Amino acid sequence: MNIHSDSIDRLFKTILNLKTVEECYLYFEDICTIKELQDMAQRLDTAIMLDEGANYQKISNDVGVSTATIGRVSKCLKYGSGGYRNAIDGLKKEK
């Protein structure tokens, strides 16, 4: 499925224009529900823990996600387009 569109390009450009974490909070609080933000954060936390070698049970307990969600994130981390990998590597560089 091709998700590329002018509308999604515009969305991503607005995100790339954000300069601070506070600007991100303001924007994402307007554009997403709190639940959507929490779900995205949990998926990223899951990917980070998978990358660190944590098992499904630990991730489920620590992050509060189902093993089905962990499986989907794991599949994307291993076989996806590389988005999680780029994000995790970027976070590692910040440390």
ZIJO-V900883 format. One record per helix or strand of 2 or more residues. SS is the DSSP state (@ for helix, = for strand). FROM is the first residue (numbers start at 1). LEN is the number of residues. If there is no record, write none. Layout:
ss/from/len
SS/FROM/LEN
SS/FROM/LEN
//
This chain:
ss/from/len
@/6/11
@/21/11
@/34/18
@/56/8
@/67/13
@/83/12
//
